[in-house]
Amino acid sequence: MIFVLSGPSGSGKTTLRELVLKDGLLKKKFVKSISLSTRPKRLGERQGKDYFFISEKEFLRLKRAKKILEWTKYLGYYYGTKKDSFEANLFKGKNIILCLDFKGALRIKKLYPKDTVVILIIPPSVKELRKRIEGRSLSTNQEEILRRLKLAREELKNSSQCDYTLRNINLGRAVKKLKDIILREKGPWVLARRGSNR
Ligand code: 5GP
């Protein structure tokens, strides 16, 4: 199955994904899809762990060669999911968790309608979102912050098209809720495994 965490930049979707994948059982059966990105690396981000940071020229070459499954352009930078690694994981029978904008989520849902679950992550408040966006902007450029906030408001309008919405107010509780969603969708498999481990 494919779980897409969508929602605005700053909603906490990547943190949620990291924490959910700390669960021993889920860790074995799930992989995270690491996107390509042409934006500059932020402080603390690692090549191949957070993104595969590549040049715009390389991204466009891969796109032309149809090696990108879905992509978006966000604030002037390209982001995309590489087709070969995604398909290889599906082939190996892995479940995949992706963090994508809404355009990407819809594309994956269209490609794999029966296997995709889209979860919209909603930030606690506009004030908190602004704080997070200010923290992650590539500069203190007020214009970039305002553009991220504007895009965030647009992303939040899509809740009716998602399978689940999850308000990320308290991180611990949000992680639990996300695990509950995964267990609900993957229930029989997980419960069988738990049962046989006893
Ligand atoms: P950021 O610059 O904050 O890391 O990411 C900007 C936005 O791009 C976020 O909403 C993030 O989820 C989205 N994003 C990251 N990787 C991908 C991708 O491969 N495809 C799509 N469609 N969106 C992505």
Boltz pocket constraint, residues with backbone or C-beta under 6 A from the ligand:
constraints:
  - pocket:
      binder: B
      contacts: [[A, 5], [A, 7], [A, 8], [A, 9], [A, 10], [A, 35], [A, 36], [A, 39], [A, 70], [A, 71], [A, 72], [A, 74], [A, 79], [A, 80], [A, 81], [A, 99], [A, 100], [A, 101], [A, 102], [A, 103], [A, 104], [A, 105]]
      max_distance: 6.0
